[in-house]
Amino acid sequence: MEWYEALGLLVGSIMLLMALGMPVALAFLAANILGAWVFMGGERGVVQLLNNGWGALTTFALVPIPLFLLMGEVFFQTGLGGRMFSAIDRLLGRLPGRLSYVTVLGGTGFSTLSGSSMGSTALMGSLMVPEMGRRGYKKHMSIGPILGTGGLAIIIPPSALAVLLATLAQIDVGALLIAGVIPGLILAALYVGTIYLQTRLDPEAAPPYDVPPISVGEKIQLLFRDVVPMIGLMVVIVIMMINGIVTPSEAAAFGALGVLILAALYRCLSWRAIRNSVRGALRVTLMAYLIVFGSATFSQLLAFSGASRGLITWATGFELDPVAMLLVMFGVLLILGMFMEQISIMLLTVPIFFPLATQLGFDPIWFGLIMLLALEISFTTPPFGLLLFVMKGVAPSDTTMREIYRAAIPFILCSLLLVALLIMFPVLATWLPGLG
């Protein structure tokens, strides 16, 4: 069987099963069993493949995923997240468009910890869009920042999705997490600049309203009571990883423990919150582990059938410039993101793209960061980006898809500008990991 026929059989069976409504992880498992039967000698091949897949689940690099998810669940189930939202809102006072800034800061915190851009969009859309509408904000000032927070959350540590990508690609988890710090700060500055420019060009887009004044002393109290402890915990985790004091797994454990201690100190830790947090983290963790299992076996089948080697040989045979090839892969990710969610795209593309990136001489950490940004941009790319339809579902009923598209575009452009900066100056992604 030719390599393209093997690739077509594996990918086509997965797409068919997903189109029939089978869950992503089970679709991969079924297609992998079919592939093992065809390419690895029937029943014995299936047994060997499943044994190899179980081995992929024993890697220590997977430990941060449930711990980061538990950290995020506790953060919001106990109400610590709500305290931080409220404090930031009061601290910004009468700043024009301040609720847009609150949305960026708060939404980034939620989706970074939860690892779910769709969950963050649904939550923030249902909470903030109606509130900002009552305050007279135009829709693009409320919808745009919510759609934009996913791009920021996916690269700023701790990011469960970055851990999953690093695990699937078999690259250094800590290095990929740390690599996102400087680009994340740049993207945050671009978002803030976008909101500032929008309020300057159209002051009526975010009209001012009366805010109860608070003294400097109250502001300091709010800052150090409700903001610094939460943000400080994330900063400490990153600093510890950069300095090599802890591994990503240990950092995740310290983070989860830190949130539990904070919740206890604020007297908002209850058995109900713990139960709901564990249940939520466990649900997503099981899905992630099934996905890792499916990806490991899928990668082995691609290699065993000759599909990955044939595809790399075919792709490099065009003699395209490496940057042009990077743009082709970037475009593929954008197109896939219009129809599939991020983890499914990872499963399909990581076994193919990372070997190709290595062949082209790309730094794997830098390429991983580019891929994370491509995945998030694809989620908000008109006309079919999944987050656009999530927003339509939770926004006020009179919100049109055209308004959502218009709101998303400035923040997509910010992310694309960051990608261009990373291509021109790769050191933005590689400098911090190189310090370790």
DOBATI-835382 format. One line per 2 residues: number of its first residue (from 1); their letters; for each residue x, y, z of C-alpha. Coordinates in nm, 3 decimals. Layout:
N
NUM> a> X:Y:Z ~ ...
//
This chain:
436
1> me> 0.000:0.000:0.000 ~ 0.134:0.344:-0.096
3> wy> 0.193:0.599:0.180 ~ -0.090:0.824:0.064
5> ea> -0.331:0.529:0.065 ~ -0.228:0.443:0.422
7> lg> -0.265:0.806:0.527 ~ -0.603:0.827:0.358
9> ll> -0.724:0.510:0.531 ~ -0.617:0.627:0.879
11> vg> -0.728:0.991:0.856 ~ -1.037:0.914:0.649
13> si> -1.167:0.654:0.896 ~ -1.120:0.900:1.183
15> ml> -1.305:1.177:0.999 ~ -1.586:0.939:0.902
17> lm> -1.636:0.816:1.259 ~ -1.632:1.172:1.394
19> al> -1.886:1.277:1.128 ~ -2.111:0.992:1.248
21> gm> -2.105:1.144:1.597 ~ -1.850:0.921:1.771
23> pv> -1.648:1.096:2.045 ~ -1.302:1.207:1.932
25> al> -1.102:0.974:2.160 ~ -1.312:0.669:2.065
27> af> -1.292:0.756:1.694 ~ -0.913:0.757:1.716
29> la> -0.909:0.430:1.910 ~ -1.134:0.255:1.658
31> an> -0.934:0.384:1.360 ~ -0.609:0.282:1.528
33> il> -0.737:-0.072:1.587 ~ -0.838:-0.092:1.219
35> ga> -0.497:0.039:1.114 ~ -0.313:-0.206:1.340
37> wv> -0.513:-0.494:1.195 ~ -0.427:-0.388:0.839
39> fm> -0.064:-0.279:0.879 ~ 0.069:-0.478:1.178
41> gg> -0.054:-0.831:1.114 ~ -0.403:-0.872:1.255
43> er> -0.473:-0.958:1.617 ~ -0.111:-0.966:1.733
45> gv> -0.057:-0.621:1.585 ~ -0.359:-0.483:1.772
47> vq> -0.233:-0.626:2.103 ~ 0.115:-0.480:2.044
49> ll> -0.027:-0.139:1.955 ~ -0.249:-0.127:2.265
51> nn> 0.044:-0.224:2.488 ~ 0.251:0.057:2.341
53> gw> -0.038:0.300:2.394 ~ -0.067:0.212:2.763
55> ga> 0.304:0.280:2.798 ~ 0.250:0.637:2.675
57> lt> 0.015:0.701:2.971 ~ 0.284:0.621:3.228
59> tf> 0.502:0.920:3.140 ~ 0.570:1.163:3.424
61> al> 0.512:1.457:3.187 ~ 0.134:1.400:3.208
63> vp> 0.118:1.475:3.582 ~ 0.074:1.856:3.543
65> ip> -0.250:1.818:3.348 ~ -0.482:1.702:3.632
67> lf> -0.305:1.929:3.883 ~ -0.336:2.242:3.668
69> ll> -0.701:2.156:3.601 ~ -0.765:2.104:3.974
71> mg> -0.596:2.438:4.043 ~ -0.834:2.615:3.805
73> ev> -1.144:2.435:3.930 ~ -1.070:2.523:4.295
75> ff> -0.993:2.881:4.195 ~ -1.342:2.932:4.059
77> qt> -1.553:2.683:4.255 ~ -1.448:2.855:4.580
79> gl> -1.520:3.207:4.452 ~ -1.158:3.325:4.449
81> gg> -1.194:3.406:4.081 ~ -1.502:3.618:4.145
83> rm> -1.317:3.816:4.412 ~ -1.038:3.892:4.166
85> fs> -1.287:4.003:3.896 ~ -1.463:4.237:4.134
87> ai> -1.140:4.384:4.272 ~ -0.995:4.458:3.927
89> dr> -1.323:4.623:3.827 ~ -1.317:4.857:4.129
91> ll> -0.945:4.933:4.097 ~ -0.981:5.059:3.739
93> gr> -1.234:5.322:3.851 ~ -1.359:5.549:3.571
95> lp> -1.107:5.434:3.311 ~ -1.278:5.444:2.968
97> gr> -1.362:5.092:2.857 ~ -1.261:4.951:3.194
99> ls> -1.498:4.654:3.169 ~ -1.322:4.553:2.846
101> yv> -0.991:4.551:3.034 ~ -1.151:4.353:3.317
103> tv> -1.278:4.103:3.061 ~ -0.928:4.053:2.916
105> lg> -0.763:4.015:3.257 ~ -1.032:3.801:3.416
107> gt> -1.102:3.589:3.109 ~ -0.733:3.519:3.063
109> gf> -0.706:3.404:3.423 ~ -1.002:3.170:3.386
111> st> -0.914:3.010:3.055 ~ -0.544:2.980:3.147
113> ls> -0.628:2.779:3.458 ~ -0.918:2.584:3.313
115> gs> -0.746:2.501:2.985 ~ -1.079:2.546:2.804
117> sm> -1.123:2.838:2.567 ~ -1.477:2.725:2.488
119> gs> -1.567:2.711:2.858 ~ -1.414:3.052:2.917
121> ta> -1.602:3.203:2.623 ~ -1.933:3.056:2.740
123> lm> -1.884:3.178:3.098 ~ -1.755:3.526:3.012
125> gs> -2.009:3.572:2.735 ~ -2.302:3.491:2.961
127> lm> -2.170:3.708:3.248 ~ -2.003:4.009:3.088
129> vp> -2.181:4.076:2.758 ~ -2.525:4.146:2.914
131> em> -2.365:4.355:3.191 ~ -2.163:4.563:2.945
133> gr> -2.473:4.602:2.728 ~ -2.659:4.750:3.027
135> rg> -2.372:4.994:3.074 ~ -2.409:5.116:2.715
137> yk> -2.106:4.940:2.567 ~ -2.122:4.864:2.198
139> kh> -2.114:4.493:2.125 ~ -1.767:4.482:1.974
141> ms> -1.626:4.621:2.300 ~ -1.768:4.331:2.499
143> ig> -1.751:4.041:2.251 ~ -1.406:4.114:2.109
145> pi> -1.205:4.099:2.434 ~ -1.378:3.773:2.535
147> lg> -1.288:3.609:2.203 ~ -0.936:3.744:2.235
149> tg> -0.862:3.605:2.580 ~ -0.822:3.252:2.446
151> gl> -0.513:3.346:2.248 ~ -0.358:3.495:2.559
153> ai> -0.457:3.208:2.786 ~ -0.323:2.934:2.565
155> ii> 0.039:3.052:2.586 ~ 0.067:3.206:2.936
157> pp> 0.155:2.939:3.195 ~ 0.008:2.746:3.358
159> sa> -0.163:2.618:3.043 ~ -0.300:2.264:3.044
161> la> -0.327:2.272:2.664 ~ 0.044:2.358:2.633
163> vl> 0.127:2.063:2.860 ~ -0.083:1.835:2.641
165> la> 0.081:1.959:2.320 ~ 0.431:1.916:2.465
167> tl> 0.342:1.564:2.577 ~ 0.201:1.466:2.238
169> aq> 0.502:1.616:2.056 ~ 0.750:1.466:2.306
171> id> 0.920:1.800:2.377 ~ 1.018:1.962:2.707
173> vg> 0.697:2.057:2.892 ~ 0.863:2.316:3.115
175> al> 1.042:2.481:2.823 ~ 0.717:2.521:2.626
177> li> 0.538:2.666:2.929 ~ 0.818:2.914:2.997
179> ag> 0.850:3.006:2.627 ~ 0.501:3.157:2.635
181> vi> 0.577:3.421:2.901 ~ 0.732:3.696:2.686
183> pg> 0.500:3.644:2.383 ~ 0.206:3.637:2.624
185> li> 0.303:3.974:2.772 ~ 0.345:4.116:2.422
187> la> 0.000:3.988:2.320 ~ -0.153:4.134:2.638
189> al> 0.001:4.472:2.553 ~ -0.140:4.447:2.199
191> yv> -0.487:4.371:2.338 ~ -0.471:4.663:2.581
193> gt> -0.353:4.890:2.299 ~ -0.641:4.771:2.079
195> iy> -0.901:4.849:2.347 ~ -0.741:5.188:2.416
197> lq> -0.742:5.273:2.044 ~ -1.106:5.167:2.009
199> tr> -1.214:5.391:2.298 ~ -1.013:5.685:2.159
201> ld> -1.156:5.652:1.809 ~ -1.512:5.603:1.935
203> pe> -1.567:5.728:2.292 ~ -1.933:5.626:2.270
205> aa> -1.830:5.262:2.226 ~ -1.764:5.246:2.602
207> pp> -1.949:5.538:2.766 ~ -1.842:5.639:3.118
209> yd> -2.076:5.580:3.409 ~ -2.076:5.673:3.776
211> vp> -1.852:5.460:3.995 ~ -1.852:5.486:4.376
213> pi> -1.517:5.648:4.460 ~ -1.277:5.455:4.680
215> sv> -0.980:5.595:4.868 ~ -0.616:5.515:4.799
217> ge> -0.609:5.305:5.114 ~ -0.907:5.100:4.997
219> ki> -0.741:5.050:4.658 ~ -0.423:4.923:4.821
221> ql> -0.628:4.692:5.042 ~ -0.821:4.556:4.741
223> lf> -0.500:4.506:4.544 ~ -0.313:4.315:4.812
225> rd> -0.616:4.124:4.943 ~ -0.796:4.012:4.626
227> vv> -0.552:4.044:4.334 ~ -0.188:4.004:4.440
229> pm> -0.230:3.663:4.611 ~ -0.402:3.511:4.305
231> ig> -0.169:3.662:4.043 ~ 0.131:3.612:4.271
233> lm> 0.069:3.238:4.286 ~ 0.096:3.209:3.907
235> vv> 0.406:3.432:3.899 ~ 0.580:3.223:4.167
237> iv> 0.509:2.903:3.972 ~ 0.664:3.049:3.656
239> im> 0.971:3.186:3.839 ~ 1.030:2.850:4.008
241> mi> 1.021:2.672:3.672 ~ 1.248:2.928:3.503
243> ng> 1.511:2.893:3.777 ~ 1.493:2.514:3.768
245> iv> 1.381:2.493:4.132 ~ 1.088:2.269:4.041
247> tp> 0.980:2.057:3.747 ~ 0.649:2.133:3.572
249> se> 0.487:1.848:3.766 ~ 0.609:1.986:4.098
251> aa> 0.506:2.337:3.996 ~ 0.154:2.211:3.920
253> af> 0.140:2.041:4.261 ~ 0.253:2.359:4.437
255> ga> -0.005:2.557:4.239 ~ -0.292:2.328:4.336
257> lg> -0.180:2.330:4.700 ~ -0.142:2.707:4.692
259> vl> -0.498:2.763:4.569 ~ -0.632:2.529:4.838
261> il> -0.440:2.724:5.105 ~ -0.566:3.057:4.969
263> aa> -0.925:2.929:4.968 ~ -0.884:2.812:5.329
265> ly> -0.736:3.147:5.435 ~ -1.025:3.333:5.272
267> rc> -1.268:3.093:5.445 ~ -1.434:2.989:5.120
269> ls> -1.312:2.630:5.107 ~ -1.597:2.383:5.152
271> wr> -1.649:2.014:5.094 ~ -1.894:2.099:4.817
273> ai> -1.635:2.315:4.640 ~ -1.372:2.041:4.676
275> rn> -1.611:1.776:4.545 ~ -1.713:1.986:4.244
277> sv> -1.350:2.078:4.173 ~ -1.230:1.718:4.180
279> rg> -1.521:1.606:3.964 ~ -1.457:1.877:3.703
281> al> -1.081:1.816:3.692 ~ -1.128:1.439:3.674
283> rv> -1.372:1.462:3.384 ~ -1.133:1.667:3.168
285> tl> -0.829:1.463:3.277 ~ -0.985:1.135:3.166
287> ma> -1.062:1.287:2.827 ~ -0.705:1.418:2.797
289> yl> -0.555:1.078:2.888 ~ -0.772:0.900:2.631
291> iv> -0.651:1.154:2.376 ~ -0.286:1.091:2.466
293> fg> -0.349:0.716:2.427 ~ -0.505:0.768:2.084
295> sa> -0.229:1.003:1.970 ~ 0.051:0.767:2.077
297> tf> -0.095:0.476:1.883 ~ -0.180:0.699:1.583
299> sq> 0.182:0.821:1.563 ~ 0.312:0.466:1.571
301> ll> 0.076:0.361:1.291 ~ 0.180:0.656:1.075
303> af> 0.542:0.555:1.119 ~ 0.484:0.180:1.077
305> sg> 0.276:0.221:0.759 ~ 0.528:0.462:0.606
307> as> 0.269:0.741:0.586 ~ 0.465:0.995:0.793
309> rg> 0.793:0.930:0.606 ~ 0.616:0.950:0.269
311> li> 0.436:1.270:0.360 ~ 0.757:1.439:0.480
313> tw> 0.940:1.333:0.164 ~ 0.653:1.462:-0.049
315> at> 0.624:1.795:0.138 ~ 0.998:1.867:0.135
317> gf> 1.015:1.771:-0.233 ~ 0.855:2.101:-0.334
319> el> 1.175:2.281:-0.230 ~ 0.975:2.555:-0.063
321> dp> 1.147:2.800:0.165 ~ 1.112:2.684:0.530
323> va> 0.909:2.995:0.614 ~ 0.675:2.925:0.321
325> ml> 0.630:2.569:0.446 ~ 0.559:2.705:0.793
327> lv> 0.289:2.930:0.649 ~ 0.136:2.631:0.469
329> mf> 0.117:2.436:0.797 ~ -0.021:2.746:0.970
331> gv> -0.292:2.775:0.704 ~ -0.386:2.406:0.745
333> ll> -0.431:2.461:1.119 ~ -0.651:2.766:1.057
335> il> -0.874:2.572:0.818 ~ -0.905:2.272:1.049
337> gm> -0.991:2.502:1.339 ~ -1.303:2.619:1.161
339> fm> -1.450:2.270:1.187 ~ -1.278:2.089:1.476
341> eq> -1.180:2.163:1.834 ~ -0.816:2.211:1.934
343> is> -0.738:1.871:2.085 ~ -0.872:1.688:1.780
345> im> -0.652:1.903:1.557 ~ -0.350:1.823:1.775
347> ll> -0.417:1.452:1.740 ~ -0.428:1.477:1.360
349> tv> -0.141:1.718:1.301 ~ 0.123:1.675:1.575
351> pi> 0.245:1.333:1.448 ~ 0.285:1.485:1.100
353> ff> 0.388:1.847:1.159 ~ 0.654:1.804:1.427
355> pl> 0.869:1.558:1.228 ~ 0.833:1.792:0.930
357> at> 0.932:2.091:1.144 ~ 1.240:1.901:1.263
359> ql> 1.328:1.819:0.902 ~ 1.304:2.191:0.819
361> gf> 1.535:2.283:1.107 ~ 1.281:2.461:1.329
363> dp> 1.334:2.483:1.704 ~ 1.066:2.246:1.847
365> iw> 0.977:2.480:2.137 ~ 0.941:2.777:1.904
367> fg> 0.733:2.570:1.661 ~ 0.516:2.444:1.946
369> li> 0.436:2.802:2.045 ~ 0.352:2.892:1.684
371> ml> 0.123:2.590:1.668 ~ -0.055:2.685:1.991
373> la> -0.124:3.033:1.855 ~ -0.246:2.892:1.524
375> le> -0.487:2.664:1.707 ~ -0.632:2.952:1.907
377> is> -0.656:3.191:1.610 ~ -0.839:2.921:1.414
379> ft> -1.102:2.907:1.687 ~ -1.209:3.266:1.616
381> tp> -1.151:3.278:1.239 ~ -1.466:3.375:1.041
383> pf> -1.687:3.233:0.910 ~ -1.680:2.896:1.090
385> gl> -1.454:2.936:1.397 ~ -1.611:2.736:1.682
387> ll> -1.578:3.012:1.942 ~ -1.781:3.244:1.718
389> fv> -2.078:3.006:1.745 ~ -2.025:2.956:2.118
391> mk> -2.046:3.334:2.156 ~ -2.360:3.345:1.941
393> gv> -2.518:3.092:2.175 ~ -2.457:3.292:2.495
395> ap> -2.476:3.651:2.367 ~ -2.804:3.848:2.373
397> sd> -3.054:3.717:2.120 ~ -3.032:4.027:1.899
399> tt> -2.659:3.974:1.838 ~ -2.583:3.890:1.475
401> mr> -2.296:3.679:1.341 ~ -2.175:3.984:1.150
403> ei> -2.132:4.173:1.477 ~ -1.939:3.880:1.625
405> yr> -1.712:3.861:1.318 ~ -1.646:4.235:1.338
407> aa> -1.561:4.212:1.708 ~ -1.318:3.923:1.658
409> ip> -1.111:4.068:1.373 ~ -0.899:4.326:1.569
411> fi> -0.795:4.060:1.821 ~ -0.718:3.808:1.546
413> lc> -0.493:4.071:1.389 ~ -0.313:4.113:1.724
415> sl> -0.242:3.739:1.737 ~ -0.128:3.733:1.374
417> ll> 0.106:4.025:1.449 ~ 0.252:3.826:1.738
419> va> 0.307:3.527:1.507 ~ 0.488:3.755:1.261
421> ll> 0.708:3.888:1.544 ~ 0.791:3.533:1.653
423> im> 0.889:3.440:1.296 ~ 1.111:3.749:1.263
425> fp> 1.251:3.728:1.617 ~ 1.248:3.364:1.737
427> vl> 1.448:3.471:2.043 ~ 1.122:3.602:2.192
429> at> 1.022:3.239:2.245 ~ 1.363:3.076:2.302
431> wl> 1.538:3.320:2.536 ~ 1.364:3.233:2.865
433> pg> 1.380:2.854:2.816 ~ 1.749:2.893:2.736
435> lg> 1.816:3.041:3.080 ~ 1.723:2.716:3.255
//
